[in-house]
Amino acid sequence: MTERELAAVFRSLGAPDPEGWARSQIEEGIPQLARYLFLRRAWRQVVDEDHAGWIDAAVQRASDHPDEPYAGVGHALVALRQRGATNDEITDVVRGMQAELLFSLCYLLGDPGFGEPEVTGVGWALAEVDDEGNYVGTIGGLHESVLETDPTGREMRPRRRRTE
C-alpha cells in the first residue's frame, strides 16, 4: 500500500493527522495502522462524554442486584446524585480515570518492568497478526498516542461547560 492509500485509510477511520500516521508507517516501519486500530477500539471502552445512559444503567443494575460484583458503582452513583453531582461531572470523573487506566495499560504493554528480582524470563507485548493468526510484529509505544486518539479531539482536556 502506498503512503497516499494508507493516508486515505487513516482518514476514513477518522485518525488525526492521517498523513503523519501513514508517513510514519511507510518511512519508519512502525505499524501505525495496527496501533491506531487498537487505540480506536480501546477508546470505545471509555464512557462517551455525551451519553450518560451508562449512569442510569449502573444504578438500575445495582438496584436489581445490590450485592453483585460492581453494584457498588451504582450505589455510589446514587449517593453522588443525591449530593448534587451532575451527570456531566460524574462522567468527567469516570472518563478521566478510564483514560488514565488506558494510558497505564498501554504503557504496561510496552514496558512490563516487573521490579520483581525473583521473576525472570517473563514478558508480554501486544502483537499484530495476519488473517491466519501468524505473528507480523510487535505493536509498541501505544501510550505515546493515547491522548492524540481521544475521540473528542481535546486530548482529555476539559470540555467547555454548558452555560445555563
BELHU-V860134 format. One record per residue. SS is DSSP state (H for helix, E for strand, L for the rest). PSI is psi as a letter, one per 40 degrees, with the letter a starting at -180 (none if undefined). Layout:
SS;PSI, SS;PSI
This chain:
L;h, L;i, H;d, H;d, H;d, H;d, H;d, H;d, H;d, H;d, H;d, H;d, H;e, L;e, L;i, L;i, L;f, H;d, H;d, H;d, H;d, H;d, H;d, H;d, H;d, H;d, H;d, H;e, L;e, L;h, L;g, H;d, H;d, H;d, H;d, H;d, H;d, H;d, H;d, H;d, H;d, H;d, H;d, L;e, L;e, L;h, L;i, L;h, L;e, L;e, L;h, L;e, H;d, H;d, H;d, H;d, H;d, H;d, H;d, H;d, H;d, H;d, H;d, H;d, L;g, L;e, L;e, L;i, L;i, L;e, H;d, H;d, H;d, H;d, H;d, H;d, H;d, H;d, H;d, H;d, H;d, H;d, L;e, L;e, L;h, L;i, H;d, H;d, H;d, H;d, H;d, H;d, H;d, H;d, H;d, H;d, H;d, H;d, H;d, H;d, H;d, H;d, H;d, H;d, H;d, H;d, H;d, H;d, H;d, H;e, L;g, L;d, L;g, L;d, L;e, L;g, L;d, L;e, L;h, L;i, L;e, L;h, L;i, L;i, L;i, E;h, E;i, E;h, E;i, L;a, L;d, L;e, L;e, L;h, E;h, E;d, E;i, E;i, E;h, L;i, L;f, H;d, H;d, H;d, H;e, L;d, H;d, H;e, H;e, L;h, L;d, L;e, L;e, L;e, L;f, L;e, L;i, L;i, L;i, L;h, L;h, L;h, L;i, L;none
